[in-house]
Amino acid sequence: MTSRAAASRYARALFDVTLKEGADVEKVQRELDQFVSLFRSHDVLSQTLGNPAIPASKKKALVASVVAAVLWLAFYLAIGFGWLEL
């Protein structure tokens, strides 16, 4: 399967889940666009994820680490600005 075919299958699956869950399709699209922009704006990250010599498992771990770091930062900012109380 080509990368394009795999991407199409994942995109269709995301769309199907979005519809099934009753989520706002346009909001999901905006969030996905923001996520893609984040990775494209960082050359090293973009090159790493696009490198076929790096195993998919390592790429998934990298993405998970970046997402986790962003979520923790958002969490700490929310506490710091008083948007979230514990």
C-alpha positions as CSV (number, residue, x, y, z in Angstrom):
1,M,0.0,0.0,0.0
2,T,1.3,3.4,-0.9
3,S,1.6,6.2,1.6
4,R,-1.1,8.1,-0.2
5,A,-3.5,5.1,0.0
6,A,-2.7,4.7,3.7
7,A,-3.3,8.4,4.4
8,S,-6.6,8.1,2.6
9,R,-7.7,5.2,4.7
10,Y,-6.7,7.0,7.9
11,A,-8.5,10.2,6.8
12,R,-11.6,8.2,6.0
13,A,-11.5,6.4,9.4
14,L,-11.1,9.8,11.2
15,F,-14.1,11.2,9.2
16,D,-16.2,8.1,10.0
17,V,-15.4,8.3,13.7
18,T,-16.1,12.1,13.7
19,L,-19.5,11.5,12.2
20,K,-20.3,8.5,14.4
21,E,-19.5,10.5,17.6
22,G,-21.5,13.5,16.4
23,A,-18.5,15.8,16.5
24,D,-18.2,19.0,14.6
25,V,-16.4,18.0,11.3
26,E,-15.2,21.5,10.7
27,K,-13.7,21.7,14.2
28,V,-11.9,18.4,13.7
29,Q,-10.5,19.7,10.4
30,R,-9.3,22.9,12.0
31,E,-7.6,20.9,14.8
32,L,-6.0,18.5,12.4
33,D,-4.8,21.5,10.3
34,Q,-3.2,23.0,13.4
35,F,-1.6,19.8,14.3
36,V,-0.1,19.4,10.8
37,S,1.1,23.1,10.9
38,L,2.9,22.4,14.2
39,F,4.9,19.6,12.7
40,R,5.6,21.4,9.4
41,S,6.8,24.5,11.2
42,H,9.7,22.4,12.8
43,D,12.2,21.3,10.2
44,V,13.9,18.6,12.2
45,L,10.6,17.1,13.3
46,S,9.2,17.2,9.8
47,Q,12.4,15.6,8.3
48,T,12.4,13.0,11.0
49,L,8.7,12.0,10.5
50,G,9.2,12.0,6.7
51,N,12.4,9.8,6.8
52,P,11.6,6.3,5.6
53,A,14.7,4.9,7.3
54,I,13.2,5.7,10.8
55,P,10.8,2.9,11.9
56,A,7.2,3.8,12.4
57,S,7.4,2.8,16.0
58,K,10.0,5.4,16.7
59,K,8.0,8.0,14.9
60,K,4.9,7.2,16.9
61,A,6.9,7.5,20.1
62,L,8.2,10.9,19.0
63,V,4.7,12.1,18.2
64,A,3.4,10.8,21.5
65,S,6.2,12.6,23.3
66,V,5.6,15.9,21.6
67,V,1.8,15.7,22.2
68,A,2.4,14.8,25.9
69,A,4.8,17.7,26.3
70,V,2.3,20.1,24.7
71,L,-0.6,18.8,26.9
72,W,1.5,19.1,30.1
73,L,2.5,22.7,29.1
74,A,-1.2,23.5,28.5
75,F,-2.1,22.0,31.9
76,Y,0.6,24.0,33.8
77,L,-0.4,27.2,32.0
78,A,-4.1,26.6,32.9
79,I,-3.2,26.2,36.5
80,G,-0.8,29.2,36.4
81,F,-3.4,31.5,34.9
82,G,-6.1,30.2,37.3
83,W,-8.2,28.6,34.6
84,L,-8.0,25.3,36.3
85,E,-8.2,24.7,40.0
86,L,-7.0,21.5,41.7
